Amino acid sequence: MKTVAETLTAHRSIRQFKADKIPQDVIDEVLQEAIMGTSSSGNLNSYSMIMTRDPARKQRLYELHGEQDFILQAPLVITFCADWYRTRQWLQLRGARDNFNNFLGYQVAANEAMLISQSVTLGFEARGYGICYMGTTLQAMQDIADYLDLPETCLPITTIVVGVPAERPDRRERLPMRAYVHDEIYQEPGPSDLEELYGAREETGWQRYMSMPHLRAMCEEGGITSLAQMYTSPYKYDPDAYAATSLRVLEALRGRGFLPSGLDLTQPDE
Ligand SMILES: Cc1cc2nc3c(=O)[nH]c(=O)nc-3n(C[C@H](O)[C@H](O)[C@H](O)COP(=O)(O)O)c2cc1C
């Protein structure tokens, strides 16, 4: 098994998988280690993990996740949920006051779901398995919650697919460490810092997109001439789509009891 440093160094998101199943004892070992080895707010463990292996159920998740085909290839899909339902049922059983059906509850449990997802990820990667996160969980939050039968104050936060890698992609670049690290107080980057921090990424990222004929054609058609423009274009993280999804996420929070049911979510200009 790889050490933590070896695991992090070897990390690449994997989007092509072999058909091999993951032995149940390996899955159990990874999950048990992650559960025991992940810090938890108040040790209340406000998360749940839904394991999907059934091909028919994976097919429906594939549809809900914007048809990302690696879901169909990977033998295991894990949906990590912010979950106060179990804890709140226990509180009720013991005659304790109810809580966590509020926005702070959501935020705490969403953090827990992300933390456990990364521990599980490291456990699988240390054993040579590959994973890919799926941010589409947030886009389809409500529908995924319904499909997985999630109860009140339980919502999906992120998803990973897991399996034996059938590809070995190049390691993806990151910004230099000084972009993320601030000494004592936040040091605002000026234009020349941004030039320096993003220069290399702009070049390699843009070259990467231009090497893919369909993306190159889309950029030419849409008048997109830089990596930054690409990121907030309709092909990537469109601001209008982000605003619409934000509302859907808020509706899902309200629907599952994390926000007051009477909260008005309509936009002022509607
Ligand atoms: C929260 C989260 C959501 C992501 N969602 C997707 C996704 O929906 N589809 C996908 O192909 N990759 C997804 N990724 C993977 C990222 O694209 C990937 O981590 C990033 O490009 C860096 O590449 P690397 O993981 O190989 O270093 C996601 C990653 C994170 C952390």
Ligand as a Chemical Component Dictionary entry (heavy atoms), coordinates in Angstrom:
data_LIG
# 
_chem_comp.id                   LIG 
_chem_comp.type                 NON-POLYMER 
_chem_comp.pdbx_formal_charge   0 
_chem_comp.three_letter_code    LIG 
# 
loop_
_chem_comp_atom.comp_id 
_chem_comp_atom.atom_id 
_chem_comp_atom.alt_atom_id 
_chem_comp_atom.type_symbol 
_chem_comp_atom.charge 
_chem_comp_atom.model_Cartn_x 
_chem_comp_atom.model_Cartn_y 
_chem_comp_atom.model_Cartn_z 
_chem_comp_atom.pdbx_ordinal 
LIG C1  C1  C 0 -15.741 18.591 -6.121  1  
LIG C2  C2  C 0 -15.193 18.098 -7.426  2  
LIG C3  C3  C 0 -16.053 17.884 -8.489  3  
LIG C4  C4  C 0 -15.573 17.385 -9.703  4  
LIG N1  N1  N 0 -16.462 17.096 -10.690 5  
LIG C5  C5  C 0 -16.035 16.493 -11.822 6  
LIG C6  C6  C 0 -16.965 16.081 -12.805 7  
LIG O1  O1  O 0 -18.188 16.264 -12.660 8  
LIG N2  N2  N 0 -16.482 15.461 -13.912 9  
LIG C7  C7  C 0 -15.157 15.227 -14.105 10 
LIG O2  O2  O 0 -14.795 14.662 -15.138 11 
LIG N3  N3  N 0 -14.241 15.610 -13.170 12 
LIG C8  C8  C 0 -14.646 16.220 -12.028 13 
LIG N4  N4  N 0 -13.750 16.576 -11.053 14 
LIG C9  C9  C 0 -12.318 16.288 -11.241 15 
LIG C10 C10 C 0 -11.537 17.557 -11.581 16 
LIG O3  O3  O 0 -11.788 17.915 -12.914 17 
LIG C11 C11 C 0 -10.049 17.273 -11.340 18 
LIG O4  O4  O 0 -9.836  16.989 -9.982  19 
LIG C12 C12 C 0 -9.171  18.450 -11.777 20 
LIG O5  O5  O 0 -9.261  18.684 -13.156 21 
LIG C13 C13 C 0 -7.700  18.206 -11.440 22 
LIG O6  O6  O 0 -7.255  17.007 -12.034 23 
LIG P1  P1  P 0 -6.655  15.815 -11.163 24 
LIG O7  O7  O 0 -7.703  15.397 -10.157 25 
LIG O8  O8  O 0 -6.348  14.710 -12.143 26 
LIG O9  O9  O 0 -5.422  16.330 -10.491 27 
LIG C14 C14 C 0 -14.192 17.120 -9.861  28 
LIG C15 C15 C 0 -13.327 17.371 -8.787  29 
LIG C16 C16 C 0 -13.820 17.846 -7.591  30 
LIG C17 C17 C 0 -12.871 18.071 -6.439  31 
# 
loop_
_chem_comp_bond.comp_id 
_chem_comp_bond.atom_id_1 
_chem_comp_bond.atom_id_2 
_chem_comp_bond.value_order 
_chem_comp_bond.pdbx_ordinal 
LIG C1  C2  SING 1  
LIG C2  C3  SING 2  
LIG C2  C16 DOUB 3  
LIG C3  C4  DOUB 4  
LIG C4  N1  SING 5  
LIG C4  C14 SING 6  
LIG N1  C5  DOUB 7  
LIG C5  C6  SING 8  
LIG C5  C8  SING 9  
LIG C6  O1  DOUB 10 
LIG C6  N2  SING 11 
LIG N2  C7  SING 12 
LIG C7  O2  DOUB 13 
LIG C7  N3  SING 14 
LIG N3  C8  DOUB 15 
LIG C8  N4  SING 16 
LIG N4  C9  SING 17 
LIG N4  C14 SING 18 
LIG C9  C10 SING 19 
LIG C10 O3  SING 20 
LIG C10 C11 SING 21 
LIG C11 O4  SING 22 
LIG C11 C12 SING 23 
LIG C12 O5  SING 24 
LIG C12 C13 SING 25 
LIG C13 O6  SING 26 
LIG O6  P1  SING 27 
LIG P1  O7  DOUB 28 
LIG P1  O8  SING 29 
LIG P1  O9  SING 30 
LIG C14 C15 DOUB 31 
LIG C15 C16 SING 32 
LIG C16 C17 SING 33 
# 
